[in-house]
């Protein structure tokens, strides 16, 4: 399975998309309508036959009726070798990937990300999915594009919460990698929010995130191996997105905060490292917690995730910044304690409604959470650390138009 990810600048003035096919069908996110118009104008100048299909962005677009509508509309006008192009954020990209995969058992696809989440996460892999009822991503495909065309200029003007959501996706990869990547992210994340990913740090940060993500995805694109460090931050995204209606990245951020708290309760993560990482979430105004986050919600998410992973939870846990170990099972008492602590830290003690008797029981069985192992259990017994081979990271000072993954 091969595809090209090309980083460039001034995409609306280039022919990266136009040169792929003489007939094109543009699925355009409502939040990126101006970028869709610019691309359509460029295609018209080059004599490319094209049609635009607007889609209202956000998780609400990922439904079977919307998938069928787009398939019907495109198939009425398309020929098999026409190109499907998606211009937009992560949810519309997921939907469009399914459209391209379904039509005639596969039409060529190009992806133009216009949000940070699509840029560093949803757009660069091979997964696409739609939701069914309240079950997130329950029907989907693995389908590679011909091209992912990356242009940081297309992120200009994104709303603040869209930027925060993307920053949480970047933080996840920085937390997994640690080292220079983490230090760069920690230092630059407030500036990335302030500039809308247009400042000098945007290029090295997004390159590091993409390179790290691809290094993890490449050996396991179809997820034959279900023990994956990149699943960090994804235990709670289903309920938090579907019930709390949070953007995907903000749900990831809350999940990261909980996993940091859980690791500290287990005694695997030093409290100062937990605080450092959670402070990085706070620094960009992303939430640490949500009122719907309860022990019961987490338990339901654990059960759902275990079913999806063949009966083994495979929970990625950050044991230090730069070390994520995949735990096959969860310590229920420690997880409950972590939820209660995070509610206090993220919502404030006055807003936390908990069963104090249960909380006391949980605390009595869980150590306070400094570095070191839980009594009677070594860190190795909690799970195993996965370290897939990563490709060499592009130098931070390379200019746009250089990297092509």
C-alpha positions as CSV (number, residue, x, y, z in Angstrom):
1,X,0.0,0.0,0.0
2,X,1.7,3.2,-1.2
3,X,0.6,6.8,-1.4
4,X,2.2,10.2,-1.5
5,X,2.1,13.0,1.2
6,X,3.5,16.2,-0.3
7,X,4.2,19.3,1.7
8,X,4.0,22.5,-0.3
9,X,3.0,26.2,0.0
10,X,0.6,28.3,-2.1
11,X,-1.4,25.2,-3.1
12,X,-4.1,27.3,-4.7
13,X,-1.6,28.6,-7.2
14,X,-0.1,25.2,-8.0
15,X,-1.2,22.3,-10.1
16,X,-0.7,19.4,-7.6
17,X,-4.4,18.5,-7.8
18,X,-5.1,19.6,-11.4
19,X,-2.4,17.3,-12.8
20,X,-4.0,14.2,-11.3
21,X,-7.1,13.8,-13.5
22,X,-9.0,15.6,-16.2
23,X,-12.4,15.1,-14.4
24,X,-12.7,15.8,-10.6
25,X,-15.4,15.7,-7.9
26,X,-14.7,18.1,-5.0
27,X,-16.2,17.2,-1.6
28,X,-15.9,20.5,0.3
29,X,-16.3,21.1,4.0
30,X,-18.6,24.0,4.8
31,X,-15.8,25.4,7.0
32,X,-13.4,25.4,4.1
33,X,-15.7,26.7,1.4
34,X,-13.3,29.5,0.4
35,X,-10.5,27.0,-0.1
36,X,-12.9,24.9,-2.2
37,X,-13.7,27.9,-4.4
38,X,-10.0,28.7,-4.9
39,X,-9.3,25.1,-6.0
40,X,-12.3,25.1,-8.3
41,X,-11.0,28.3,-9.8
42,X,-7.6,26.8,-10.4
43,X,-9.1,23.7,-12.0
44,X,-11.3,25.8,-14.3
45,X,-8.2,27.8,-15.4
46,X,-6.6,24.5,-16.4
47,X,-9.6,23.2,-18.2
48,X,-10.4,20.5,-15.7
49,X,-14.0,19.3,-15.7
50,X,-15.1,19.5,-12.1
51,X,-18.1,19.7,-9.8
52,X,-18.4,20.8,-6.1
53,X,-20.4,18.8,-3.5
54,X,-20.7,20.9,-0.2
55,X,-20.9,19.0,3.1
56,X,-21.6,20.5,6.5
57,X,-18.5,19.9,8.5
58,X,-18.2,18.3,11.9
59,X,-18.8,14.8,13.3
60,X,-22.5,15.1,12.4
61,X,-21.7,14.6,8.7
62,X,-20.4,11.1,9.3
63,X,-23.7,9.2,8.7
64,X,-24.9,6.5,6.4
65,X,-27.5,8.7,4.8
66,X,-24.9,11.4,4.0
67,X,-22.5,8.7,2.7
68,X,-25.3,7.4,0.4
69,X,-26.3,10.9,-0.7
70,X,-22.8,11.7,-1.8
71,X,-22.3,8.3,-3.5
72,X,-25.6,8.8,-5.4
73,X,-24.8,12.3,-6.5
74,X,-21.3,11.6,-7.6
75,X,-22.1,8.3,-9.4
76,X,-24.8,10.1,-11.5
77,X,-22.0,12.2,-13.1
78,X,-18.8,10.3,-12.6
79,X,-16.7,8.0,-14.7
80,X,-14.7,5.3,-12.9
81,X,-11.3,7.0,-13.3
82,X,-12.4,10.4,-12.2
83,X,-10.8,11.8,-9.1
84,X,-12.5,12.4,-5.8
85,X,-11.0,15.4,-3.9
86,X,-11.8,16.2,-0.3
87,X,-11.1,19.7,0.9
88,X,-11.7,20.1,4.6
89,X,-11.3,18.8,8.2
90,X,-11.0,15.4,9.7
91,X,-14.7,14.4,9.8
92,X,-15.4,15.4,6.2
93,X,-12.1,13.6,5.2
94,X,-13.3,10.4,6.9
95,X,-16.6,10.6,5.0
96,X,-15.0,11.3,1.7
97,X,-12.6,8.5,2.0
98,X,-15.6,6.1,2.5
99,X,-17.2,7.7,-0.6
100,X,-14.1,7.1,-2.8
101,X,-13.7,3.5,-1.5
102,X,-17.4,2.6,-2.0
103,X,-17.9,4.0,-5.5
104,X,-17.2,1.2,-8.1
105,X,-15.2,-0.5,-5.4
106,X,-12.7,2.3,-5.4
107,X,-12.2,5.7,-7.2
108,X,-8.9,7.7,-7.0
109,X,-8.8,10.0,-4.0
110,X,-6.8,13.2,-3.1
111,X,-6.9,14.9,0.3
112,X,-6.4,18.6,1.0
113,X,-6.5,19.1,4.8
114,X,-7.7,22.5,6.0
115,X,-7.6,21.9,9.8
116,X,-4.7,21.0,12.1
117,X,-6.4,17.7,13.0
118,X,-6.8,16.6,9.4
119,X,-3.2,17.9,8.6
120,X,-1.4,15.8,11.2
121,X,-3.8,12.9,11.8
122,X,-7.0,12.2,9.8
123,X,-5.7,13.1,6.4
124,X,-2.4,11.3,6.4
125,X,-3.4,7.7,7.3
126,X,-5.7,5.3,5.4
127,X,-8.7,4.9,7.7
128,X,-12.1,6.4,7.0
129,X,-15.4,5.7,8.8
130,X,-18.9,6.9,9.5
131,X,-20.9,6.7,12.7
132,X,-24.0,4.6,13.3
133,X,-26.5,5.7,16.0
134,X,-24.2,6.7,18.9
135,X,-21.4,4.4,17.9
136,X,-18.4,6.3,16.6
137,X,-16.6,5.0,13.5
138,X,-18.6,1.7,13.6
139,X,-18.5,1.3,9.7
140,X,-15.4,2.1,7.8
141,X,-12.6,1.3,5.3
142,X,-8.9,1.2,4.9
143,X,-8.3,3.2,1.7
144,X,-5.1,5.0,0.7
145,X,-5.3,8.2,-1.4
146,X,-3.2,9.0,-4.4
147,X,-2.0,12.2,-2.8
148,X,-2.3,14.1,0.5
149,X,-1.5,17.8,-0.4
150,X,-0.3,19.6,2.7
151,X,-0.2,23.4,2.9
152,X,0.0,25.2,6.3
153,X,-1.5,28.3,4.7
154,X,-4.8,26.5,4.4
155,X,-5.0,26.4,8.3
156,X,-5.0,30.2,8.5
157,X,-8.3,31.5,10.0
158,X,-9.3,28.3,11.8
159,X,-11.4,28.9,14.9
160,X,-9.6,28.7,18.2
161,X,-11.2,25.4,19.3
162,X,-10.3,23.8,15.9
163,X,-6.7,24.9,16.5
164,X,-6.8,23.5,20.1
165,X,-8.1,20.2,18.8
166,X,-5.2,19.9,16.4
167,X,-2.7,20.8,19.1
168,X,-4.0,17.9,21.2
169,X,-3.3,15.6,18.3
170,X,0.2,17.0,18.1
171,X,0.7,16.7,21.8
172,X,-0.3,13.0,21.7
173,X,2.6,12.3,19.4
174,X,5.0,14.5,21.3
175,X,4.1,12.7,24.5
176,X,4.8,9.3,22.8
177,X,8.1,10.5,21.4
178,X,9.4,12.7,24.1
179,X,12.9,14.2,23.7
180,X,13.3,17.2,21.4
181,X,9.9,16.8,19.9
182,X,8.2,17.2,23.3
183,X,10.4,20.2,24.3
184,X,9.6,21.8,20.9
185,X,5.9,21.3,21.4
186,X,5.8,22.4,25.0
187,X,7.6,25.6,24.2
188,X,5.8,26.4,21.0
189,X,2.2,25.3,21.5
190,X,0.8,28.7,22.9
191,X,2.4,30.4,19.9
192,X,0.9,27.9,17.4
193,X,-2.5,28.7,18.9
194,X,-1.9,32.5,18.7
195,X,-0.7,32.4,15.1
196,X,-3.1,29.8,13.8
197,X,-0.1,27.5,12.9
198,X,1.4,30.4,10.8
199,X,4.5,31.1,12.9
200,X,8.1,29.9,12.5
201,X,7.5,26.8,14.7
202,X,4.6,25.5,12.8
203,X,6.7,23.7,10.1
204,X,9.0,21.8,12.4
205,X,6.2,20.9,14.8
206,X,3.9,19.5,12.2
207,X,6.7,17.7,10.4
208,X,7.7,16.1,13.7
209,X,4.1,15.0,14.4
210,X,3.5,13.6,10.9
211,X,6.9,11.8,10.8
212,X,6.2,10.2,14.2
213,X,2.6,9.2,13.2
214,X,3.8,7.7,9.9
215,X,6.5,5.8,11.7
216,X,3.9,4.1,13.9
217,X,1.3,3.6,11.1
218,X,3.6,2.3,8.4
219,X,4.3,-1.2,9.8
220,X,0.6,-1.7,10.7
221,X,-1.6,0.3,8.3
222,X,-4.5,-2.2,8.5
223,X,-4.2,-2.6,12.3
224,X,-3.5,-6.4,12.2
225,X,-1.6,-5.7,15.5
226,X,-4.0,-4.2,18.1
227,X,-1.4,-3.2,20.6
228,X,-0.7,0.3,19.4
229,X,0.9,3.3,21.2
230,X,-0.9,5.7,18.8
231,X,-4.2,4.6,20.3
232,X,-3.1,6.8,23.3
233,X,-5.9,9.3,24.0
234,X,-8.6,7.3,22.2
235,X,-10.4,5.4,25.0
236,X,-13.0,8.1,25.6
237,X,-13.3,9.8,22.2
238,X,-16.4,7.9,21.3
239,X,-18.6,9.0,24.3
240,X,-17.1,12.4,24.5
241,X,-17.7,13.2,20.9
242,X,-21.1,11.5,20.5
243,X,-22.6,12.6,23.8
244,X,-20.7,15.7,24.8
245,X,-20.3,16.8,21.2
246,X,-16.7,17.7,21.7
247,X,-14.4,18.1,18.7
248,X,-12.2,15.0,18.3
249,X,-9.0,16.6,19.3
250,X,-10.4,18.1,22.5
251,X,-11.8,14.7,23.4
252,X,-8.3,13.3,22.9
253,X,-6.9,16.0,25.2
254,X,-9.2,15.0,28.0
255,X,-8.3,11.4,27.5
256,X,-4.6,12.2,27.6
257,X,-5.2,14.1,30.9
258,X,-7.0,11.0,32.3
259,X,-4.2,8.6,31.2
260,X,-1.6,10.8,32.8
261,X,-3.6,10.8,36.0
262,X,-4.1,7.0,35.8
263,X,-0.3,6.5,35.4
264,X,0.4,8.7,38.4
265,X,-2.2,6.8,40.5
266,X,-0.5,3.6,39.6
267,X,2.8,5.0,40.7
268,X,4.3,4.7,37.2
269,X,4.5,8.4,36.3
270,X,6.1,11.0,38.6
271,X,3.6,13.6,39.7
272,X,5.8,16.5,38.4
273,X,5.7,14.9,34.9
274,X,2.0,14.5,35.2
275,X,1.7,18.2,36.2
276,X,4.0,19.3,33.4
277,X,2.0,17.5,30.7
278,X,-1.4,18.6,32.1
279,X,-0.1,22.1,32.3
280,X,0.7,22.0,28.6
281,X,-3.0,21.1,27.9
282,X,-4.1,24.1,30.1
283,X,-1.6,26.4,28.4
284,X,-3.6,26.4,25.2
285,X,-6.9,26.6,26.9
286,X,-8.0,23.0,26.1
287,X,-10.1,21.3,28.8
288,X,-8.7,18.8,31.2
289,X,-12.0,17.3,32.0
290,X,-15.8,17.4,31.2
291,X,-18.8,17.1,33.4
292,X,-19.8,13.9,31.6
293,X,-16.6,12.2,32.6
294,X,-17.5,9.8,35.3
295,X,-16.3,6.4,36.5
296,X,-19.4,4.9,34.9
297,X,-18.7,6.5,31.5
298,X,-15.1,5.3,31.6
299,X,-16.2,1.8,32.5
300,X,-18.5,1.7,29.5
301,X,-15.8,3.0,27.2
302,X,-13.4,0.3,28.6
303,X,-16.0,-2.5,27.8
304,X,-16.6,-1.1,24.3
305,X,-12.9,-0.8,23.5
306,X,-12.2,-4.3,24.8
307,X,-14.8,-5.7,22.4
308,X,-13.2,-3.8,19.5
309,X,-9.7,-5.2,20.4
310,X,-10.6,-8.9,20.5
311,X,-11.2,-9.0,24.3
312,X,-7.9,-7.4,25.3
313,X,-8.0,-3.8,26.3
314,X,-4.5,-2.8,25.0
315,X,-4.6,0.5,26.9
316,X,-1.6,2.8,26.1
317,X,-0.4,4.4,29.3
318,X,2.3,7.2,29.4
319,X,4.7,6.0,32.1
320,X,6.9,9.0,31.5
321,X,7.2,11.7,28.8
322,X,8.6,9.7,25.9
323,X,7.6,6.3,27.1
324,X,4.2,4.8,26.4
325,X,3.5,1.2,27.5
326,X,0.5,-0.7,26.2
327,X,-1.3,-2.4,29.2
328,X,-3.4,-5.4,28.3
329,X,-5.8,-4.8,31.2
330,X,-6.9,-1.9,33.4
331,X,-6.7,-1.6,37.2
332,X,-10.3,-0.7,37.9
333,X,-9.7,0.9,41.4
334,X,-6.8,3.0,40.1
335,X,-8.9,4.1,37.1
336,X,-11.8,5.2,39.3
337,X,-9.4,7.1,41.5
338,X,-7.9,8.8,38.4
339,X,-11.3,9.9,37.2
340,X,-12.2,11.4,40.6
341,X,-8.8,13.2,40.9
342,X,-9.1,14.6,37.3
343,X,-12.6,15.9,38.0
344,X,-11.2,17.8,41.0
345,X,-8.3,19.1,39.0
346,X,-10.3,19.9,35.8
347,X,-13.7,20.9,37.1
348,X,-13.0,22.1,40.7
349,X,-14.0,20.4,44.0
350,X,-17.3,22.4,44.2
351,X,-18.6,20.9,40.9
352,X,-17.6,17.3,41.5
353,X,-20.5,15.0,42.5
354,X,-19.1,11.6,43.5
355,X,-19.8,8.7,45.8
356,X,-17.5,9.6,48.6
357,X,-17.6,6.2,50.2
358,X,-16.5,4.6,46.9
359,X,-13.8,7.3,46.5
360,X,-12.4,6.5,49.9
361,X,-12.3,2.8,49.1
362,X,-10.5,3.5,45.9
363,X,-8.0,5.7,47.6
364,X,-7.2,3.1,50.2
365,X,-6.1,0.6,47.6
366,X,-4.0,3.0,45.4
367,X,-0.7,4.6,46.2
368,X,-0.3,8.4,46.0
369,X,1.4,8.3,42.6
370,X,5.1,9.0,42.6
371,X,7.6,7.4,40.3
372,X,8.0,3.7,40.9
373,X,5.9,0.5,40.6
374,X,2.7,-0.4,42.3
375,X,3.3,-2.8,45.2
376,X,3.7,-6.4,44.1
377,X,3.9,-5.5,40.4
378,X,6.8,-4.4,38.3
379,X,6.3,-1.8,35.4
380,X,7.0,-4.7,33.0
381,X,4.0,-6.6,34.3
382,X,1.6,-3.7,33.6
383,X,2.2,-4.0,29.9
384,X,4.8,-3.8,27.1
385,X,6.3,-0.9,25.5
386,X,5.9,-0.7,21.7
387,X,8.6,1.1,19.7
388,X,8.1,0.7,16.0
389,X,10.9,1.7,13.6
390,X,10.5,5.4,12.6
391,X,11.8,7.0,9.4
392,X,14.4,9.6,9.8
393,X,12.8,12.9,10.7
394,X,13.3,15.9,8.3
395,X,15.6,18.5,9.5
396,X,13.8,21.4,11.3
397,X,15.3,24.0,9.0
398,X,14.1,22.5,5.7
399,X,11.9,24.7,3.7
400,X,8.4,24.1,2.3
401,X,8.1,22.1,-0.9
402,X,10.8,19.7,0.4
403,X,9.5,16.7,2.3
404,X,7.5,14.1,0.5
405,X,6.6,11.1,2.7
